[in-house]
Amino acid sequence: MTGKKNESDGNAPFWESAPLSRMTRKQWESLCDGCGLCCMEKLEDAETGAIYVTSVACQYLDLSNSRCRVYETRTYINDVCIELTPEAVAKYRWLPETCAYRRVLEGRPLPEWHPLLCGSAKMMKKAGVTACDQAISGESIHPDDLHHFIEYEV
Ligand code: SF4
């Protein structure tokens, strides 16, 4: 495997040597692979608390590049959008298995296609692991119809 290591102590890269809560803003932001999978619409069963992840992306997610179109103001514009923090990563079990924050929290390595390991998002695109590769745009789906698009329960 090639690529940059982003080393913080001369040996281990920062994501292996610093807990999420100790990362700098720059390190934290670079850990996000930009897959957009955390932006899939979810349904919650009010009685059981079960969460159902759908194949429908948030209406603000640009599916041409898996980026939020309103990133800076997302939590104001969309009242169910949450800002990911170390505490939130520990709490939200619906984060995808590939999510770098989740993996660091669980002490697991980053996926081999992660841009921090490969130096770019090229491998990631090749692996087909982004919302662009899997999602339906939320712009065309009515919220009442989301239950037709449930992919899995967490
Ligand atoms: S799932 Fe994790 S790695 Fe992917 S975009 Fe969301 S926060 Fe970033």
Backbone and ligand atoms as CSV (ligand in chain L), in Angstrom:
chain,resi,resn,atom,element,x,y,z
A,1,MET,N,N,0.841,-1.204,0.000
A,1,MET,CA,C,0.000,0.000,0.000
A,1,MET,C,C,0.875,1.252,0.000
A,2,THR,N,N,0.469,2.220,-0.779
A,2,THR,CA,C,1.231,3.454,-0.846
A,2,THR,C,C,0.494,4.549,-0.100
A,3,GLY,N,N,1.096,5.731,-0.042
A,3,GLY,CA,C,0.351,6.857,0.510
A,3,GLY,C,C,0.986,7.492,1.700
A,4,LYS,N,N,0.349,8.597,2.103
A,4,LYS,CA,C,0.872,9.371,3.208
A,4,LYS,C,C,0.473,8.734,4.524
A,5,LYS,N,N,1.281,8.951,5.527
A,5,LYS,CA,C,0.976,8.364,6.823
A,5,LYS,C,C,0.450,9.381,7.831
A,6,ASN,N,N,0.674,10.673,7.575
A,6,ASN,CA,C,0.211,11.701,8.514
A,6,ASN,C,C,0.675,11.398,9.939
A,7,GLU,N,N,1.922,11.097,10.076
A,7,GLU,CA,C,2.412,10.677,11.380
A,7,GLU,C,C,2.411,11.818,12.377
A,8,SER,N,N,2.080,11.509,13.624
A,8,SER,CA,C,2.039,12.541,14.645
A,8,SER,C,C,3.141,12.361,15.674
A,9,ASP,N,N,3.703,11.157,15.809
A,9,ASP,CA,C,4.746,10.968,16.816
A,9,ASP,C,C,5.957,10.245,16.239
A,10,GLY,N,N,6.074,10.256,14.927
A,10,GLY,CA,C,7.234,9.621,14.312
A,10,GLY,C,C,6.993,8.168,13.981
A,11,ASN,N,N,6.011,7.534,14.565
A,11,ASN,CA,C,5.739,6.129,14.290
A,11,ASN,C,C,4.316,5.932,13.797
A,12,ALA,N,N,3.395,6.027,14.708
A,12,ALA,CA,C,2.004,5.768,14.345
A,12,ALA,C,C,1.347,7.015,13.770
A,13,PRO,N,N,0.453,6.827,12.776
A,13,PRO,CA,C,-0.302,7.975,12.269
A,13,PRO,C,C,-1.256,8.475,13.352
A,14,PHE,N,N,-1.713,9.716,13.198
A,14,PHE,CA,C,-2.494,10.324,14.289
A,14,PHE,C,C,-3.745,9.541,14.664
A,15,TRP,N,N,-4.384,8.890,13.674
A,15,TRP,CA,C,-5.625,8.175,13.974
A,15,TRP,C,C,-5.381,6.906,14.780
A,16,GLU,N,N,-4.110,6.495,14.856
A,16,GLU,CA,C,-3.802,5.321,15.680
A,16,GLU,C,C,-3.188,5.720,17.011
A,17,SER,N,N,-2.777,6.971,17.116
A,17,SER,CA,C,-2.098,7.371,18.353
A,17,SER,C,C,-2.891,8.358,19.202
A,18,ALA,N,N,-3.918,8.992,18.612
A,18,ALA,CA,C,-4.698,9.961,19.398
A,18,ALA,C,C,-6.164,9.551,19.433
A,19,PRO,N,N,-6.776,9.598,20.624
A,19,PRO,CA,C,-8.212,9.313,20.665
A,19,PRO,C,C,-8.974,10.428,19.953
A,20,LEU,N,N,-10.191,10.148,19.542
A,20,LEU,CA,C,-10.992,11.145,18.816
A,20,LEU,C,C,-11.055,12.473,19.559
A,21,SER,N,N,-11.194,12.385,20.875
A,21,SER,CA,C,-11.366,13.608,21.676
A,21,SER,C,C,-10.110,14.477,21.744
A,22,ARG,N,N,-8.961,13.922,21.356
A,22,ARG,CA,C,-7.707,14.690,21.425
A,22,ARG,C,C,-7.242,15.163,20.056
A,23,MET,N,N,-7.981,14.879,19.026
A,23,MET,CA,C,-7.546,15.273,17.684
A,23,MET,C,C,-7.734,16.770,17.459
A,24,THR,N,N,-6.869,17.329,16.645
A,24,THR,CA,C,-7.039,18.733,16.278
A,24,THR,C,C,-8.204,18.817,15.289
A,25,ARG,N,N,-8.685,20.021,15.087
A,25,ARG,CA,C,-9.786,20.218,14.141
A,25,ARG,C,C,-9.400,19.686,12.755
A,26,LYS,N,N,-8.156,19.977,12.356
A,26,LYS,CA,C,-7.682,19.558,11.037
A,26,LYS,C,C,-7.627,18.026,10.936
A,27,GLN,N,N,-7.125,17.387,11.972
A,27,GLN,CA,C,-7.052,15.927,11.974
A,27,GLN,C,C,-8.459,15.332,11.926
A,28,TRP,N,N,-9.344,15.908,12.758
A,28,TRP,CA,C,-10.729,15.425,12.817
A,28,TRP,C,C,-11.382,15.501,11.436
A,29,GLU,N,N,-11.258,16.638,10.789
A,29,GLU,CA,C,-11.889,16.819,9.476
A,29,GLU,C,C,-11.288,15.873,8.436
A,30,SER,N,N,-9.982,15.659,8.509
A,30,SER,CA,C,-9.343,14.814,7.491
A,30,SER,C,C,-9.718,13.342,7.661
A,31,LEU,N,N,-10.181,12.981,8.846
A,31,LEU,CA,C,-10.559,11.586,9.097
A,31,LEU,C,C,-11.836,11.201,8.353
A,32,CYS,N,N,-12.683,12.178,8.103
A,32,CYS,CA,C,-13.923,11.897,7.359
A,32,CYS,C,C,-13.560,11.563,5.916
A,33,ASP,N,N,-14.005,10.407,5.455
A,33,ASP,CA,C,-13.667,10.012,4.086
A,33,ASP,C,C,-14.594,10.637,3.040
A,34,GLY,N,N,-15.650,11.313,3.528
A,34,GLY,CA,C,-16.578,11.962,2.601
A,34,GLY,C,C,-17.502,10.988,1.893
A,35,CYS,N,N,-17.714,9.815,2.471
A,35,CYS,CA,C,-18.567,8.814,1.799
A,35,CYS,C,C,-20.020,9.252,1.729
A,36,GLY,N,N,-20.464,10.049,2.704
A,36,GLY,CA,C,-21.851,10.519,2.711
A,36,GLY,C,C,-22.845,9.501,3.238
A,37,LEU,N,N,-22.371,8.344,3.689
A,37,LEU,CA,C,-23.304,7.303,4.127
A,37,LEU,C,C,-24.002,7.638,5.450
A,38,CYS,N,N,-23.431,8.554,6.202
A,38,CYS,CA,C,-24.107,8.961,7.448
A,38,CYS,C,C,-25.303,9.870,7.127
A,39,CYS,N,N,-25.415,10.274,5.873
A,39,CYS,CA,C,-26.496,11.183,5.460
A,39,CYS,C,C,-27.679,10.433,4.853
A,40,MET,N,N,-27.735,9.127,5.062
A,40,MET,CA,C,-28.901,8.380,4.583
A,40,MET,C,C,-30.046,8.613,5.565
A,41,GLU,N,N,-31.252,8.749,5.019
A,41,GLU,CA,C,-32.413,8.961,5.877
A,41,GLU,C,C,-32.646,7.726,6.747
A,42,LYS,N,N,-33.076,7.997,7.990
A,42,LYS,CA,C,-33.324,6.898,8.930
A,42,LYS,C,C,-34.713,7.040,9.542
A,43,LEU,N,N,-35.265,5.925,9.935
A,43,LEU,CA,C,-36.552,5.932,10.617
A,43,LEU,C,C,-36.338,5.317,11.985
A,44,GLU,N,N,-37.033,5.849,12.973
A,44,GLU,CA,C,-36.895,5.294,14.322
A,44,GLU,C,C,-38.249,4.805,14.808
A,45,ASP,N,N,-38.281,3.610,15.344
A,45,ASP,CA,C,-39.510,3.082,15.925
A,45,ASP,C,C,-39.641,3.697,17.320
A,46,ALA,N,N,-40.646,4.517,17.491
A,46,ALA,CA,C,-40.805,5.238,18.761
A,46,ALA,C,C,-41.004,4.297,19.941
A,47,GLU,N,N,-41.547,3.128,19.701
A,47,GLU,CA,C,-41.795,2.195,20.808
A,47,GLU,C,C,-40.569,1.377,21.186
A,48,THR,N,N,-39.889,0.854,20.180
A,48,THR,CA,C,-38.753,-0.040,20.480
A,48,THR,C,C,-37.396,0.675,20.441
A,49,GLY,N,N,-37.361,1.841,19.794
A,49,GLY,CA,C,-36.089,2.560,19.669
A,49,GLY,C,C,-35.246,2.033,18.522
A,50,ALA,N,N,-35.771,1.038,17.788
A,50,ALA,CA,C,-35.005,0.478,16.661
A,50,ALA,C,C,-34.825,1.550,15.589
A,51,ILE,N,N,-33.645,1.537,14.970
A,51,ILE,CA,C,-33.348,2.495,13.893
A,51,ILE,C,C,-33.283,1.719,12.581
A,52,TYR,N,N,-33.930,2.264,11.573
A,52,TYR,CA,C,-33.926,1.649,10.251
A,52,TYR,C,C,-33.242,2.605,9.275
A,53,VAL,N,N,-32.191,2.125,8.647
A,53,VAL,CA,C,-31.461,2.952,7.678
A,53,VAL,C,C,-32.036,2.675,6.291
A,54,THR,N,N,-32.340,3.747,5.564
A,54,THR,CA,C,-32.916,3.593,4.219
A,54,THR,C,C,-31.849,3.833,3.140
A,55,SER,N,N,-32.242,3.596,1.916
A,55,SER,CA,C,-31.327,3.837,0.791
A,55,SER,C,C,-31.531,5.239,0.210
A,56,VAL,N,N,-32.299,6.064,0.924
A,56,VAL,CA,C,-32.594,7.423,0.451
A,56,VAL,C,C,-31.653,8.416,1.153
A,57,ALA,N,N,-30.999,9.226,0.356
A,57,ALA,CA,C,-30.069,10.215,0.928
A,57,ALA,C,C,-30.820,11.471,1.367
A,58,CYS,N,N,-30.266,12.162,2.317
A,58,CYS,CA,C,-30.801,13.461,2.727
A,58,CYS,C,C,-30.963,14.343,1.486
A,59,GLN,N,N,-32.012,15.122,1.458
A,59,GLN,CA,C,-32.281,15.957,0.268
A,59,GLN,C,C,-31.159,16.963,-0.004
A,60,TYR,N,N,-30.333,17.254,0.998
A,60,TYR,CA,C,-29.252,18.230,0.810
A,60,TYR,C,C,-27.927,17.586,0.376
A,61,LEU,N,N,-27.920,16.252,0.272
A,61,LEU,CA,C,-26.676,15.600,-0.145
A,61,LEU,C,C,-26.584,15.614,-1.673
A,62,ASP,N,N,-25.475,16.131,-2.167
A,62,ASP,CA,C,-25.239,16.176,-3.610
A,62,ASP,C,C,-24.709,14.803,-4.037
A,63,LEU,N,N,-25.513,14.065,-4.778
A,63,LEU,CA,C,-25.110,12.700,-5.134
A,63,LEU,C,C,-24.112,12.632,-6.285
A,64,SER,N,N,-23.708,13.774,-6.788
A,64,SER,CA,C,-22.665,13.719,-7.821
A,64,SER,C,C,-21.286,13.641,-7.170
A,65,ASN,N,N,-21.216,14.028,-5.888
A,65,ASN,CA,C,-19.912,13.995,-5.213
A,65,ASN,C,C,-19.997,13.576,-3.744
A,66,SER,N,N,-21.185,13.185,-3.270
A,66,SER,CA,C,-21.413,12.769,-1.876
A,66,SER,C,C,-21.115,13.883,-0.869
A,67,ARG,N,N,-21.268,15.126,-1.260
A,67,ARG,CA,C,-21.015,16.236,-0.341
A,67,ARG,C,C,-22.321,16.942,0.015
A,68,CYS,N,N,-22.351,17.465,1.241
A,68,CYS,CA,C,-23.529,18.219,1.683
A,68,CYS,C,C,-23.532,19.578,0.976
A,69,ARG,N,N,-24.683,19.927,0.423
A,69,ARG,CA,C,-24.763,21.202,-0.301
A,69,ARG,C,C,-24.873,22.400,0.633
A,70,VAL,N,N,-25.198,22.133,1.909
A,70,VAL,CA,C,-25.380,23.244,2.855
A,70,VAL,C,C,-24.533,23.000,4.114
A,71,TYR,N,N,-23.345,22.448,3.917
A,71,TYR,CA,C,-22.529,21.955,5.039
A,71,TYR,C,C,-22.393,22.947,6.204
A,72,GLU,N,N,-22.055,24.182,5.911
A,72,GLU,CA,C,-21.797,25.149,6.987
A,72,GLU,C,C,-23.039,25.457,7.820
A,73,THR,N,N,-24.205,25.381,7.212
A,73,THR,CA,C,-25.440,25.758,7.917
A,73,THR,C,C,-26.396,24.574,8.079
A,74,ARG,N,N,-25.876,23.364,7.882
A,74,ARG,CA,C,-26.744,22.177,7.823
A,74,ARG,C,C,-27.613,21.961,9.061
A,75,THR,N,N,-27.060,22.238,10.234
A,75,THR,CA,C,-27.845,21.953,11.447
A,75,THR,C,C,-28.930,23.005,11.684
A,76,TYR,N,N,-28.824,24.139,11.007
A,76,TYR,CA,C,-29.882,25.163,11.098
A,76,TYR,C,C,-30.967,24.878,10.072
A,77,ILE,N,N,-30.508,24.494,8.871
A,77,ILE,CA,C,-31.442,24.266,7.772
A,77,ILE,C,C,-32.256,22.983,7.967
A,78,ASN,N,N,-31.586,21.961,8.484
A,78,ASN,CA,C,-32.236,20.659,8.646
A,78,ASN,C,C,-32.230,20.306,10.137
A,79,ASP,N,N,-33.382,20.371,10.783
A,79,ASP,CA,C,-33.381,20.212,12.242
A,79,ASP,C,C,-33.094,18.787,12.721
A,80,VAL,N,N,-33.023,17.804,11.816
A,80,VAL,CA,C,-32.636,16.465,12.282
A,80,VAL,C,C,-31.157,16.164,11.986
A,81,CYS,N,N,-30.471,17.114,11.359
A,81,CYS,CA,C,-29.044,16.907,11.080
A,81,CYS,C,C,-28.236,17.127,12.367
A,82,ILE,N,N,-27.290,16.247,12.605
A,82,ILE,CA,C,-26.481,16.382,13.825
A,82,ILE,C,C,-25.014,16.629,13.457
A,83,GLU,N,N,-24.331,17.327,14.329
A,83,GLU,CA,C,-22.896,17.537,14.107
A,83,GLU,C,C,-22.155,16.384,14.781
A,84,LEU,N,N,-21.293,15.744,14.040
A,84,LEU,CA,C,-20.564,14.611,14.604
A,84,LEU,C,C,-19.470,15.092,15.553
A,85,THR,N,N,-19.492,14.569,16.768
A,85,THR,CA,C,-18.488,14.870,17.787
A,85,THR,C,C,-18.010,13.518,18.338
A,86,PRO,N,N,-16.942,13.492,19.120
A,86,PRO,CA,C,-16.523,12.208,19.711
A,86,PRO,C,C,-17.647,11.558,20.518
A,87,GLU,N,N,-18.423,12.351,21.231
A,87,GLU,CA,C,-19.528,11.805,22.031
A,87,GLU,C,C,-20.607,11.213,21.112
A,88,ALA,N,N,-20.878,11.940,20.017
A,88,ALA,CA,C,-21.909,11.485,19.083
A,88,ALA,C,C,-21.490,10.182,18.398
A,89,VAL,N,N,-20.220,10.042,18.081
A,89,VAL,CA,C,-19.742,8.826,17.425
A,89,VAL,C,C,-20.004,7.619,18.336
A,90,ALA,N,N,-19.787,7.810,19.634
A,90,ALA,CA,C,-19.998,6.716,20.580
A,90,ALA,C,C,-21.481,6.383,20.728
A,91,LYS,N,N,-22.320,7.382,20.512
A,91,LYS,CA,C,-23.756,7.217,20.737
A,91,LYS,C,C,-24.518,6.667,19.525
A,92,TYR,N,N,-24.106,7.078,18.307
A,92,TYR,CA,C,-24.900,6.738,17.118
A,92,TYR,C,C,-24.445,5.436,16.477
A,93,ARG,N,N,-25.147,4.375,16.808
A,93,ARG,CA,C,-24.764,3.053,16.316
A,93,ARG,C,C,-25.100,2.866,14.836
A,94,TRP,N,N,-25.827,3.839,14.239
A,94,TRP,CA,C,-26.164,3.724,12.819
A,94,TRP,C,C,-25.035,4.202,11.908
A,95,LEU,N,N,-23.968,4.723,12.478
A,95,LEU,CA,C,-22.845,5.104,11.599
A,95,LEU,C,C,-22.379,3.864,10.840
A,96,PRO,N,N,-22.107,3.995,9.539
A,96,PRO,CA,C,-21.755,2.790,8.783
A,96,PRO,C,C,-20.488,2.118,9.298
A,97,GLU,N,N,-20.410,0.853,9.060
A,97,GLU,CA,C,-19.299,0.037,9.525
A,97,GLU,C,C,-17.959,0.556,8.981
A,98,THR,N,N,-18.005,1.209,7.818
A,98,THR,CA,C,-16.783,1.733,7.204
A,98,THR,C,C,-16.386,3.104,7.745
A,99,CYS,N,N,-17.257,3.755,8.510
A,99,CYS,CA,C,-16.985,5.126,8.961
A,99,CYS,C,C,-15.680,5.188,9.764
A,100,ALA,N,N,-14.811,6.093,9.355
A,100,ALA,CA,C,-13.492,6.191,9.984
A,100,ALA,C,C,-13.597,6.555,11.469
A,101,TYR,N,N,-14.561,7.397,11.828
A,101,TYR,CA,C,-14.707,7.775,13.244
A,101,TYR,C,C,-15.098,6.555,14.071
A,102,ARG,N,N,-16.029,5.801,13.533
A,102,ARG,CA,C,-16.472,4.596,14.244
A,102,ARG,C,C,-15.311,3.611,14.395
A,103,ARG,N,N,-14.559,3.451,13.324
A,103,ARG,CA,C,-13.472,2.474,13.360
A,103,ARG,C,C,-12.373,2.895,14.328
A,104,VAL,N,N,-12.063,4.186,14.347
A,104,VAL,CA,C,-11.036,4.654,15.288
A,104,VAL,C,C,-11.530,4.443,16.721
A,105,LEU,N,N,-12.794,4.763,16.949
A,105,LEU,CA,C,-13.352,4.583,18.291
A,105,LEU,C,C,-13.281,3.122,18.724
A,106,GLU,N,N,-13.512,2.217,17.782
A,106,GLU,CA,C,-13.515,0.785,18.091
A,106,GLU,C,C,-12.117,0.167,18.021
A,107,GLY,N,N,-11.106,0.997,17.759
A,107,GLY,CA,C,-9.731,0.500,17.716
A,107,GLY,C,C,-9.428,-0.334,16.480
A,108,ARG,N,N,-10.182,-0.105,15.415
A,108,ARG,CA,C,-9.977,-0.865,14.177
A,108,ARG,C,C,-9.232,-0.008,13.149
A,109,PRO,N,N,-8.548,-0.650,12.202
A,109,PRO,CA,C,-7.826,0.126,11.177
A,109,PRO,C,C,-8.777,0.802,10.197
A,110,LEU,N,N,-8.298,1.821,9.528
A,110,LEU,CA,C,-9.100,2.468,8.485
A,110,LEU,C,C,-9.244,1.492,7.316
A,111,PRO,N,N,-10.327,1.623,6.546
A,111,PRO,CA,C,-10.450,0.770,5.350
A,111,PRO,C,C,-9.264,1.031,4.420
A,112,GLU,N,N,-8.838,0.031,3.698
A,112,GLU,CA,C,-7.624,0.175,2.877
A,112,GLU,C,C,-7.749,1.239,1.787
A,113,TRP,N,N,-8.995,1.611,1.446
A,113,TRP,CA,C,-9.198,2.632,0.409
A,113,TRP,C,C,-9.308,4.048,0.990
A,114,HIS,N,N,-9.152,4.199,2.301
A,114,HIS,CA,C,-9.345,5.530,2.909
A,114,HIS,C,C,-8.353,6.541,2.323
A,115,PRO,N,N,-8.839,7.759,1.985
A,115,PRO,CA,C,-7.952,8.773,1.392
A,115,PRO,C,C,-6.703,9.083,2.220
A,116,LEU,N,N,-6.760,8.939,3.529
A,116,LEU,CA,C,-5.564,9.209,4.333
A,116,LEU,C,C,-4.481,8.157,4.079
A,117,LEU,N,N,-4.878,6.970,3.680
A,117,LEU,CA,C,-3.903,5.911,3.388
A,117,LEU,C,C,-3.461,5.947,1.920
A,118,CYS,N,N,-4.388,6.322,1.064
A,118,CYS,CA,C,-4.102,6.271,-0.382
A,118,CYS,C,C,-3.628,7.600,-0.956
A,119,GLY,N,N,-3.834,8.682,-0.208
A,119,GLY,CA,C,-3.401,9.988,-0.711
A,119,GLY,C,C,-4.452,10.692,-1.551
A,120,SER,N,N,-5.534,9.999,-1.906
A,120,SER,CA,C,-6.619,10.632,-2.668
A,120,SER,C,C,-7.869,9.763,-2.522
A,121,ALA,N,N,-8.961,10.233,-3.117
A,121,ALA,CA,C,-10.219,9.482,-3.027
A,121,ALA,C,C,-10.388,8.512,-4.200
A,122,LYS,N,N,-9.344,8.345,-4.978
A,122,LYS,CA,C,-9.415,7.509,-6.180
A,122,LYS,C,C,-9.802,6.053,-5.872
A,123,MET,N,N,-9.118,5.467,-4.902
A,123,MET,CA,C,-9.368,4.065,-4.536
A,123,MET,C,C,-10.769,3.887,-3.969
A,124,MET,N,N,-11.181,4.908,-3.245
A,124,MET,CA,C,-12.495,4.870,-2.621
A,124,MET,C,C,-13.576,4.836,-3.696
A,125,LYS,N,N,-13.394,5.658,-4.702
A,125,LYS,CA,C,-14.359,5.707,-5.801
A,125,LYS,C,C,-14.376,4.352,-6.520
A,126,LYS,N,N,-13.197,3.793,-6.693
A,126,LYS,CA,C,-13.086,2.500,-7.360
A,126,LYS,C,C,-13.798,1.403,-6.560
A,127,ALA,N,N,-13.710,1.507,-5.242
A,127,ALA,CA,C,-14.326,0.498,-4.370
A,127,ALA,C,C,-15.849,0.639,-4.321
A,128,GLY,N,N,-16.376,1.758,-4.798
A,128,GLY,CA,C,-17.831,1.946,-4.831
A,128,GLY,C,C,-18.469,2.008,-3.465
A,129,VAL,N,N,-17.843,2.719,-2.542
A,129,VAL,CA,C,-18.347,2.724,-1.160
A,129,VAL,C,C,-18.974,4.054,-0.738
A,130,THR,N,N,-19.289,4.913,-1.684
A,130,THR,CA,C,-19.868,6.204,-1.312
A,130,THR,C,C,-21.380,6.215,-1.551
A,131,ALA,N,N,-22.038,7.245,-1.008
A,131,ALA,CA,C,-23.479,7.392,-1.214
A,131,ALA,C,C,-23.783,7.545,-2.700
A,132,CYS,N,N,-22.860,8.144,-3.445
A,132,CYS,CA,C,-23.060,8.309,-4.903
A,132,CYS,C,C,-23.311,6.969,-5.559
A,133,ASP,N,N,-22.665,5.931,-5.022
A,133,ASP,CA,C,-22.760,4.613,-5.649
A,133,ASP,C,C,-24.007,3.856,-5.220
A,134,GLN,N,N,-24.639,4.271,-4.124
A,134,GLN,CA,C,-25.688,3.426,-3.544
A,134,GLN,C,C,-27.025,4.097,-3.288
A,135,ALA,N,N,-27.060,5.432,-3.255
A,135,ALA,CA,C,-28.264,6.095,-2.744
A,135,ALA,C,C,-29.233,6.603,-3.797
A,136,ILE,N,N,-30.462,6.808,-3.329
A,136,ILE,CA,C,-31.510,7.446,-4.119
A,136,ILE,C,C,-31.621,8.865,-3.563
A,137,SER,N,N,-31.810,9.840,-4.414
A,137,SER,CA,C,-31.889,11.219,-3.930
A,137,SER,C,C,-33.145,11.453,-3.097
A,138,GLY,N,N,-32.952,12.112,-1.965
A,138,GLY,CA,C,-34.080,12.423,-1.095
A,138,GLY,C,C,-34.998,13.479,-1.673
A,139,GLU,N,N,-34.542,14.152,-2.708
A,139,GLU,CA,C,-35.364,15.213,-3.311
A,139,GLU,C,C,-36.615,14.644,-3.975
A,140,SER,N,N,-36.516,13.370,-4.388
A,140,SER,CA,C,-37.646,12.792,-5.129
A,140,SER,C,C,-38.524,11.866,-4.285
A,141,ILE,N,N,-38.204,11.712,-3.001
A,141,ILE,CA,C,-38.975,10.785,-2.158
A,141,ILE,C,C,-39.702,11.547,-1.041
A,142,HIS,N,N,-40.991,11.306,-0.917
A,142,HIS,CA,C,-41.751,11.950,0.160
A,142,HIS,C,C,-41.410,11.256,1.483
A,143,PRO,N,N,-41.257,12.006,2.571
A,143,PRO,CA,C,-40.921,11.395,3.861
A,143,PRO,C,C,-41.863,10.251,4.270
A,144,ASP,N,N,-43.140,10.359,3.892
A,144,ASP,CA,C,-44.091,9.299,4.251
A,144,ASP,C,C,-43.816,7.984,3.526
A,145,ASP,N,N,-43.000,8.060,2.470
A,145,ASP,CA,C,-42.711,6.850,1.690
A,145,ASP,C,C,-41.377,6.204,2.058
A,146,LEU,N,N,-40.680,6.789,3.013
A,146,LEU,CA,C,-39.337,6.282,3.348
A,146,LEU,C,C,-39.335,4.809,3.760
A,147,HIS,N,N,-40.436,4.366,4.391
A,147,HIS,CA,C,-40.461,2.974,4.870
A,147,HIS,C,C,-40.343,1.963,3.715
A,148,HIS,N,N,-40.616,2.410,2.494
A,148,HIS,CA,C,-40.483,1.503,1.337
A,148,HIS,C,C,-39.012,1.273,0.979
A,149,PHE,N,N,-38.138,2.088,1.557
A,149,PHE,CA,C,-36.719,2.046,1.164
A,149,PHE,C,C,-35.793,1.579,2.298
A,150,ILE,N,N,-36.371,0.913,3.292
A,150,ILE,CA,C,-35.540,0.438,4.408
A,150,ILE,C,C,-34.534,-0.607,3.910
A,151,GLU,N,N,-33.274,-0.389,4.287
A,151,GLU,CA,C,-32.215,-1.296,3.870
A,151,GLU,C,C,-31.860,-2.279,4.981
A,152,TYR,N,N,-31.700,-1.737,6.182
A,152,TYR,CA,C,-31.359,-2.615,7.312
A,152,TYR,C,C,-31.683,-1.928,8.636
A,153,GLU,N,N,-31.763,-2.759,9.679
A,153,GLU,CA,C,-32.038,-2.260,11.026
A,153,GLU,C,C,-30.755,-2.269,11.835
A,154,VAL,N,N,-30.578,-1.240,12.667
A,154,VAL,CA,C,-29.387,-1.258,13.539
A,154,VAL,C,C,-29.803,-1.271,15.003
L,1,SF4,S1,S,-19.989,7.971,7.389
L,1,SF4,FE1,FE,-18.237,8.737,8.591
L,1,SF4,S2,S,-16.551,8.843,7.130
L,1,SF4,FE2,FE,-18.447,8.696,5.894
L,1,SF4,S3,S,-19.046,10.853,5.491
L,1,SF4,FE3,FE,-20.092,10.230,7.357
L,1,SF4,S4,S,-18.720,10.895,9.024
L,1,SF4,FE4,FE,-17.498,10.894,7.133
